[in-house]
């Protein structure tokens, strides 16, 4: 059984996203496919997630797990609809719990606001050091297992939407002890103009104005403290 499907089977369903019907348990929708890492990425994002940033489904601040933290790194190739994820949680204690098919998400939600999940990732697992980790790559179309207005909240979602307005997206994970979220963080872009990739150069514009980040350069990017890298426009904005 794959890590994605084993995580789906373990996810408990207890409460629903406001206004949403829920696909219950391990029988929820599962459209995305686990794939190999692509050679290039059109964008990359990280978020430092903390318990004080958690918002419940009514938009009310609801602090998560005291002392917990999370680092979420996402690399995107929006041309192929592939997102690669590297997630590390500290101080977060399972079991995970969510109305979605897993408890680890990207939500379309600006800072201080609630919003529906658009992407669901395998829940992190103990790596033997006490940290919880999860990594891999998924290719759309995407589903979350949460249904509102008759449609899954991931249906029709494109990774280009995240690239176009990353500050409108948050990432989090939910547990039985902190069902509103153990930790949450916002995706935030670095200044336009490109960054060192760590692979012998910088992310360079292609003919359509997109910066393609070599996979080998991401580790240096994150180590340098960048919180996001995304497409540069031809105007540099």
C-alpha positions in Angstrom: 0.0 0.0 0.0 1.4 3.4 -0.9 2.1 6.0 1.8 -0.6 8.3 0.3 -3.3 5.6 0.5 -2.1 4.4 4.0 -2.5 7.9 5.2 -6.0 8.2 3.7 -7.0 5.0 5.5 -5.7 6.3 8.9 -7.5 9.7 8.6 -10.4 10.1 11.1 -13.4 12.2 10.1 -14.9 14.1 13.0 -15.9 17.7 12.1 -16.7 19.3 8.8 -15.5 22.4 7.0 -18.1 25.1 7.4 -20.9 24.7 4.8 -19.4 21.5 3.4 -20.5 17.9 3.2 -17.8 15.3 3.9 -16.8 12.2 2.1 -16.2 9.9 5.1 -13.2 7.8 5.9 -10.8 5.9 3.6 -13.5 5.7 0.9 -13.1 9.4 0.0 -12.1 10.6 -3.4 -8.5 10.2 -4.5 -7.7 11.6 -7.9 -4.1 12.8 -7.6 -1.3 10.4 -8.7 2.1 9.9 -7.0 4.8 10.6 -9.5 8.5 11.1 -9.8 10.1 14.5 -9.2 10.2 16.5 -12.5 13.4 17.9 -13.8 12.4 21.6 -13.4 9.9 23.6 -11.3 8.1 26.8 -12.2 7.9 27.9 -8.5 8.8 26.9 -5.0 7.3 28.0 -1.6 8.0 27.4 2.0 6.0 28.3 5.1 7.0 28.4 8.7 3.9 27.1 10.5 3.1 28.0 14.1 0.2 27.3 16.5 -0.6 31.0 17.0 -1.5 31.4 13.3 -4.3 28.8 13.4 -7.9 30.0 12.4 -10.9 27.8 12.9 -13.6 27.3 10.1 -15.5 30.4 11.4 -12.4 32.6 11.0 -11.8 32.8 14.8 -8.2 32.6 16.1 -7.9 29.2 17.7 -4.3 28.5 18.9 -3.0 25.1 18.0 -0.6 22.8 19.8 1.6 24.7 22.2 5.3 24.6 21.3 4.7 22.9 18.0 6.2 24.1 14.7 6.3 23.0 11.1 8.3 23.6 7.9 6.3 23.1 4.7 8.2 23.3 1.4 6.3 23.0 -1.9 7.9 22.9 -5.4 5.6 23.3 -8.3 5.6 22.6 -12.0 2.3 24.1 -13.0 2.8 23.1 -16.7 2.6 19.5 -15.6 0.3 20.1 -12.6 2.8 18.5 -10.3 3.5 19.6 -6.7 6.3 18.1 -4.7 6.1 18.4 -0.9 8.6 18.2 2.0 7.0 18.6 5.4 8.6 18.4 8.8 6.6 18.8 12.0 8.0 19.2 15.6 6.0 19.0 18.7 2.9 17.7 16.9 1.3 14.5 18.3 -0.9 12.2 16.3 -3.5 11.0 15.8 -4.3 13.3 12.9 -7.9 14.3 12.4 -9.7 16.1 9.6 -13.0 16.1 7.6 -10.7 15.8 4.5 -9.2 12.6 3.3 -5.9 13.5 5.0 -5.2 16.1 7.7 -2.4 18.0 6.0 -3.4 20.7 3.5 -3.0 23.8 1.5 -6.1 26.0 2.0 -7.1 28.9 -0.1 -7.1 31.3 2.9 -5.3 34.6 3.4 -3.7 35.4 6.7 -6.2 35.6 9.5 -9.0 34.0 7.4 -10.5 30.6 6.9 -10.8 28.9 3.5 -11.4 25.6 1.9 -8.7 23.0 1.4 -7.5 22.8 -2.2 -4.7 20.2 -1.8 -4.3 17.3 0.6 -1.0 15.6 1.3 0.0 12.4 3.1 0.2 13.0 6.8 3.7 13.1 8.2 5.1 10.0 10.0 7.8 9.6 12.7 11.2 9.4 11.1 12.7 7.8 14.2 14.0 11.1 15.7 10.7 12.3 17.1 10.0 14.5 14.1 7.1 13.8 11.7 8.0 14.0 8.0 6.4 13.5 4.7 7.7 14.0 1.2 6.9 13.1 -2.4 5.2 14.5 -5.5 1.6 14.5 -6.6 0.1 15.2 -10.0 -3.4 16.6 -10.5 -6.3 16.6 -11.0 -6.5 17.1 -7.2 -9.2 16.2 -4.7 -9.5 16.8 -0.9 -12.5 14.6 0.1 -14.4 17.7 1.2 -17.5 18.5 -0.8 -19.3 21.9 -0.9 -22.0 23.0 -3.3 -21.9 19.5 -4.8 -18.2 19.5 -5.8 -14.9 18.5 -4.1 -13.0 21.6 -3.0 -10.0 20.4 -5.0 -11.9 19.9 -8.2 -10.9 22.3 -11.0 -8.1 23.8 -8.8 -4.9 24.6 -10.8 -1.5 25.1 -9.4 -1.2 28.2 -11.5 -3.8 29.8 -9.1 -1.4 29.3 -6.2 1.5 30.8 -8.2 -0.6 33.8 -9.2 -1.4 34.8 -5.6 0.5 32.7 -3.0 -0.3 35.1 -0.1 -3.9 33.9 -0.4 -2.9 30.4 0.5 -2.1 28.8 3.8 -0.8 25.4 4.8 -1.5 23.4 8.0 -2.0 20.1 9.7 -4.8 19.0 12.0 -4.8 16.6 14.9 -7.4 15.2 17.4 -6.0 17.5 20.1 -6.1 20.5 17.8 -8.8 19.9 15.2 -8.7 23.5 13.9 -5.1 23.0 13.2 -1.9 22.1 15.2 0.2 24.6 13.2 -0.5 26.9 10.2 1.6 29.1 8.0 1.2 31.4 5.0 2.9 31.1 1.6 4.9 34.3 1.0 6.8 35.3 -2.2 10.5 36.4 -2.2 11.3 39.7 -4.0 11.0 39.5 -7.7 14.2 39.3 -9.8 15.3 35.7 -9.1 17.5 34.1 -6.4 20.6 31.9 -6.4 19.6 28.3 -7.1 22.7 26.7 -5.6 23.2 24.8 -8.8 25.8 26.9 -10.4 23.6 29.9 -11.4 20.4 31.7 -11.0 16.8 30.9 -12.0 16.7 32.3 -15.6 13.7 33.5 -17.6 12.6 31.3 -20.4 10.9 32.5 -23.6 7.5 32.7 -21.9 8.9 34.6 -18.9 8.8 31.7 -16.5 11.7 30.9 -14.2 12.5 27.2 -14.2 14.3 26.1 -11.0 16.5 23.0 -11.3 15.6 20.4 -8.8 19.1 20.3 -7.4 19.0 23.9 -6.4 16.1 23.8 -4.0 18.0 22.6 -0.9 20.3 25.6 -1.1 17.3 27.9 -1.7 15.6 26.7 1.5 18.8 26.7 3.5 19.4 30.4 2.5 16.1 31.2 4.2 13.9 32.0 1.2 10.2 31.5 1.9 9.1 31.3 -1.7 10.3 31.4 -5.3 7.8 31.8 -8.1 7.4 32.7 -11.8 8.9 36.0 -12.8 7.0 38.1 -15.3 8.7 39.7 -18.3 8.3 43.0 -16.5 10.1 41.8 -13.4 7.0 42.5 -11.3 
